[in-house]
Amino acid sequence: MNVYDSDRMQDLMLACGYQLTDTPDGADMVIINTCHIREKASEKLFSDLGRLRPFKQQKQQQGSEMIVAVAGCVAQAEGEEIFKRSPVVDIVVGPESYQTLPDLVGKVQREKKKQLNLNFSPNQKFDSLTLLSQKTGQTSAFISVQEGCDKFCTFCVVPYTRGAEYSRSVNQVLDEVKKLVDGGSQEIYLLGQNVNAYHGLNPDGSVCSLASLIDKIAQIDAVKRIRYTTSHPKDMLDDLIEAHGGIAKLMPFLHLPVQSGSNAVLKMMNRKHTRQDYFKIIEKLKKACPTIGLSSDFIVGFPGETEEDFLQTIDLVKQVKFTQCYSFKYSPRPGTPASELLNQIPEKIKEERLQILQTLLNEQQLEFNQQFQDKTVNVLFEKTAPKSQKQQPNTQIWGKSEWLQSVVVELENQQPPESYFNKILPVKIVKARPSSLIGKLL
C-alpha cells in the first residue's frame, strides 16, 4: 500500500510540473513516505532526515530551496513533533490527506511557513487521485480499494494512523483497472489494510463484496491475474472462499494473517477469531481450491505469551503447512493497548522463539517449492533477475508463478530480455531453492 501511495504522490507532483530525480542532491522537493508497522520506524525517519540536512543547506546557499515533506503513518502518529525534532521538514501530511500535497507546497512557497495536514478524508483523496493518469508500463499494478481498519487489534497502530474502514466505489476501482491494463498491466493487486472487508457501492447503490469485485475485474479481458492483500480471518466469508475455486484469474495464493496459534494470545490481541475458526477457513479454502498456497503473519513473544501458547503456534503451523510467511518479535507501538501491558516477554526468549518458528517456516517453504521440481509452471515475467542486472549482457529474467514464487530463467538465445517482459510463459522448473525457483523456458 505504501508503494501505491508513493506512486500517487509522484503523480501529484508530476502533474504540478516536477520531474523525477534519483538523488536528493539538487532536488527541489523530497518526500519521505513512512510506515509505522515495523519497529523503530520513527528512528529511521529522523536518521533519513539527518542525511537530507546537508543537501537542503546546499540549496539554501545557492539561493534556492528544497521542500522536505514527511508523509505516511509515522507522519500521522508523530504530527507536529516531527517539526520539533527536525527543522529541515516543511510539510507533514498523513496517509489519508496526501492528495493536498500540491496545495501544501504552494503554501510553503508563498507563506514561508511549515504546513501540517493529518485529516482523515479518504473519499476526498480518491476523488482527487482518480483524475490522475495512472502509472503505466507496470506488469503488476497495485490498486488501493480499501483503507483503514475497525478491528483494533491491541498491537496495531493502523486504526489510529489510517482511520476507520473505507471502501472505494466499484466504478472508481474498475476505471483505475482499465487505465492500468490500457497501459500494459496484466496482473492486478487489490490492496487494503483489511481488504476482504471491502464493501464499496455498485452504481445502483447496493453493496459489493470483495468476491463480487474480483468477479467484475476478471471480466476485463486484458486482466490476466488478480491477487489481493491483506485479509483478516473474521472477514473471510464463503463467497470469497468460493471465488478461489470459481474465478480462474484469481491466483491460487492467499495471505491470511493468523498472528498466533493460541486462543489465549488471540484473545489478548483482540483478533476476534480463534485457532479453530482459522482451521475451518483453511479447510474450506483447500476444498474450494486444492492447489492453494497459504501465507500468514506471526507475532512471537506477545505480552503474556507462555511456552504452551508458543507451542500451540508451532502446532498450527505444522497442521496448516504454509508456503511463505512473515514472522516478527513483538515490539510495542506507542499508543496501542498492548504497549501498556506489564507482562512483557524478555528479549532473549522472543529471539529464541522466533528462531524456532522461522526455521520451521523456512522448511515448509522449501518443501512447497520442491514439489515443483521437474514440473511446468506459468510465469509472468517482469524484469531482469537482480543478480544479472550487474552482468553485461543480462542473461537472466525474473517473474512470478501463480503461487507468487520468484522464478529465475537463464536465457539461452540471443533474444533481448525485454522481449519476454509482460508475458506469461511456460517454464519447466529445474531447481527449487528456499526462496525461489530456477527454470527453463519451454
N, C-alpha and C positions, 0 to 999 in steps of 0.2 A: 504493500500500500504506500510506503514511503517513496518507492521508485515511481509509482503513479503520480503522487503528489509533486515530486521533484520535476517530473516531465511537464506537469501542468503549470508549475511556476515558471519553468523555462519558456513555455508557450506564451504566458502572460507578458513576460519581459521582451520576448522576440517581437510580439505584436506592438510593443512600445518603441521599437527601433533599436533595441540592444542586439548585440551579436555574441555568440558563444566564444569563450576563450578557455584554454586548457590550464591556465596558470593565474594565480592572483596578482602576479607581477604586472602592474599597469592596468588592472581591471578597474572599471568604473563602479562595479557592483559585485558583491559576493553574498550568496545566500547559503547559510548552513541549515540544512533540513535535519531535524533531530528526531530521535526515537527514545522513549523512556522505558521501554520494555527491559532492555538489558541493564546489567549492573554498571554503576559508575558513569551513566550517560552524561550527567552534568559535568563531571570532572573532564571527560573527553571534550565536551563543548568548550570549556574555558581554556583547555590546552590548545585547541584549534584556534580560538580567538587570540591567544597569545602569539601564535605564529603569524597571524594576519597583521599584527600591530606594525611591524616594520614596513610592510607594503602600503598600509594606509598613511603612515608618516611620510613615506617617499612621495606619494601622490600629493600630499599637502605641501611639501617642499617645492613641488613642481607647479604649484598654484592651482591644482585641481582637487578633486575629491574622490574618495572611494566610499560608497554606501555599503555598510555591512548590515545584513538582515539575518536574524535568527528565527527560524520557523519550526513548526512541528510540536511534538508533545512535550519536550523539555521547555520550549518557549511557553506553552500553556501552563505548565506546572510552576515554573520559576518566575514568570512575569517580570515585573519591574526590578526584581533582584538581579536580573542579568545586566541591566544598565548600571547598577551599583557596583557590580563586580568587574565589569569590563566596559570601560569608557569608549572603546572602539565601536560598540554596537549602536546603530542608528535606529533600527526597526526591530521590534519583537512582535511576531504575528503567530497566532495559533493555527492548528491544522484545519479548523472549520471556518477560518476567516482569511486565508491567504489569497483569495480572489481579490482582496482590496490592496494587494501589493502595489500596483501602479499608482493608486491614489496616495498611499503612504509614502512612496518615493517622491511624488510631486510635492507633498507637504514638507518633507525633509529638505528638498531643494529650495522651496520658496520661503519657508518659515525658519529654516536652520534650527529645527527642534526635533528631538527624538520622538518617535511615533510608536504607539502600542495599540494593538487590536487583538483581543482574546475573546471576542464574541462568538457564541455558538450559532452559526447560521448556515447549516449545510444546504438548505433549499436555495438560498441566495448564491451560495458557492457554485452549485451545479448548474443553476440557471446561467451564471456568468461563463462557466467553463464550456458549456455546450456551444457557445458562439465561436469558440476557437477551433482552428483546424487541427485535428489530432495528429500526433507524431506518426509519420508514415515510414514504410520500409522495415518495420519490425516483423519478423517471422512470428514471434509470440508477443501478444499485446495484453497489457493489463487494463481492466476496466473496474473502477470502484462502483459497485452497485448498492452497497450498504455501508453505513458508518455508525460508530458508537455501539454501546452495549448497555443492556439493562440488567445484567446478571449479578454484578457487584461481587465477584469472587474476592475473597478477603486479601489476596496477594497482589491484586491487579490495579493499575492506575488508569486503565482505559476509560472507565465511566467518568473519571474526573478530567481527563485530558481530551477525550473525543466526544463526550456528552451522551445523550440518550440515543437509542436506536433510530436511525433514519434510513429510509429506502428511496431510491430514485424511481421515477416513473418508468413503466415499461417502454414507452416511446422514447424517452431520453436514452435508455440503455441501447435499444435497437438502433437508434440513429447513430450512436457512437460506434457500435459494432460495424455498421455498414460503412462508415467513414474509414475505419481501420482496415477492413478487408478490401475496400477500394484502393487503399494504399499498399496492399500486398500481404497483409497479415493473414495467417491461416489458422493460428491457434489463439483462442481467447481465454484469458484467465479472469474469472469473475471474483472480485475482491470484496472483503468486508471484515471488520473486527469480529463479527458474528454473522457470516454471510448466509448461513441457512436460516436465519431469522428474517430474511428478505420478505417484505410484504408491500412491494410497490403497487401502484394503481394501474390498471388497464385503462384504455381510452374511455370505456363505459363507466369508469368509477369503481369497478369491482377490484378486489384484492387479488394479486397474482403471487403465487408461491415461487420459491426458487426453482422447484422442479418444472413448473409451467414456463418460467422464464427461459430455462435451459432448452425446453422443447421449442420455444419460439425462435431462439437463436439457431438451433440445429436446422431449422427450415431454410436458413440462408445458405444457398449453395456454396458460396465461396468459403464459408467456415468449415474447416476440416476437423478441428479438435476443440473440445471445450473442457476446461478444468475450473474448479472453484476452491477457494480457501479464505479464511479459516472457519471451521464449523464448531458448533457446541453440541454435545450429545443430546441435550434437552430439546433441541430443535431439529433433530434428525428424524423427520416424520416419514411415514410409509411411502408417500408419493415420491419423495426424493430417493429413498432406498430403491424403489422400483425403477426409477429413471436410470439407475446404473445398469439395469438389465434390459431396459427397453429403448434407450437412446444410444445409437451406435457411436455418435460423435462425442458422447461423454466418456472420457477416458477411464479405464478400469483402475483408478487410483484414488484414494481418499485420505486426506489428512484430518484426523478426528482426535483432537487432544483429550486425553483422559486425566492427565496430571498425576494421579496416584491410583494404586490398586487397593487401597484401604478405605473402607467405608467411614471409619473414624476420621481419617485425614480429609476425605472428600467433604465430610460434614463441616469440619473446621474451615475448609477452604470455601464453603458455601457454593459448591459446584452444582447442586441441585440434581445430581444423578448419583447412582450407586454403581458398584462394580458389576452387580447383577444386571442393571439397566444397560451397561456398556456391552456385556456379553450378549444380551438379547439383540442389540443393534448389529453387532458383528455377525451374529448367526443369520439374521435377515439379509445382511449385505452379501454374505457368501452364498446364500441361497439364490439371491437375485442375480449375482454376478460371480460365479465360481472362481474366476481368474483375478478377482480384485486384489490389488496390493494396498496395504494399510500402513499408514504413518501416524505418529502421535507426538505429543509433548509430555514430558515428565519433569516434575519438580521433586528433588530429594532433599531431605533434611528440613521439611516444613516444620514450624514450631510445634512441638509435642509429638512428632513422629517417633514411634517406638521401633525397636528392631523387628517386632512382629508386623507392624504396619509396613515397613520396608519389604519384608519377605512376601507380603501379600502383593506388593507391586511387582516383584520378581515373578511371582506365580502368574499374575495376569499377563505379563509379557510372554511367558512360556506358553500359555494357553492360546493367546491371540496370534502370535508369530508375525511380527512387523517386518516391513521391507526396508524402512528407513525411519529414523526418529530424531527428535531434538530433546536433549536432556540437560538439566541445569541444577546446580545447587541453589537452594532457596536463598534469596538476598532481599532484605527488607526494602520496600519502596515507601519513602516518607508520605504520610497521609493515609496509608492503607491500614485497615484494622489489624492485619497480621503483623505489621511492623511494631505494634504496641504489645504483642503477646510476650509474656515473661519467660515461657519455656522454650527459648531459642536453643537450637542444636549446635554443639561445638563444631567449629570449622573442620577439625580433623575427622570427625565422624561423617560429616557431609561429604568430604572428599573421598573417604573410603567407600561409602555407599554409591556415590556417583561412578567411581571406577568400576565397581561390580556391575552396576546397571549398564554402563556403556560397553563393557566387554561383552555382555550378553546381547545387547542390541547390535553390535558390530558383527557378532557371529551369525545372527539372524539375517542381517543384510547380505553378508557373503553367501549364506546358504540359499537365499532367494535368488541372488544373481547367478549362482552356479546352476540353477535349474534351466538357464537359457543357453548353457553350453551346447554348441552344435545345432542350435535352433535358429529360426529366422524371425526377426522382429522388424516392424516398420518404424523407421527412424525419420523424424523431421529435422533436417539439417539447418543450422543457423549460422555457423561461423567456423573459422579455422580453430583447431584444438589449441588451448592455451600454451602448451609446450611448443607446438610447431610455429607459433607466432614469432618466435625468436630465430627460426630457421629460414634460410633462403635457398630455394623457394619453399613455401609452405606445402607440406605433403600430407598433413592430417586434417581431417574435418571433424566437427563435433555436432552432435544432435541429441535428441531425447527420444526414448522409446515411449510406448503408450503408458508405461508404468513409471514415467519420469526418471528413468535411469539415464545417466550420461553414457553416450555411446561414441567411441572414437574409431574412425576408419582411416587406414593408411591408403592414400591414393596410389594406384599402380599404373596410371596412364598419364598422358600429358594434358588432360583437361584442367583448366584453372579451377581452384577450389570454389570460387564464386559461382561456378556453373551448377553446383549442387545445392546452393543455399536456397531456402524457402521451398524445398521439395521433400516429399515423403517417399522414401525409397526402401526396398527390402534389403536387409543386412543379415548375413549369417554370423553368429557370434562364435568367435574362435577362442576367446579367453574371458573369464569372469574375474573381476577384481572386487575388493570390498566396496568400492565407491564408484565403479564404472565397469562398462563392458567394452571389449575390443572386438571389432567386427570387420567383415569383408563385404564389399558391395557385390550384389548378385547381378 
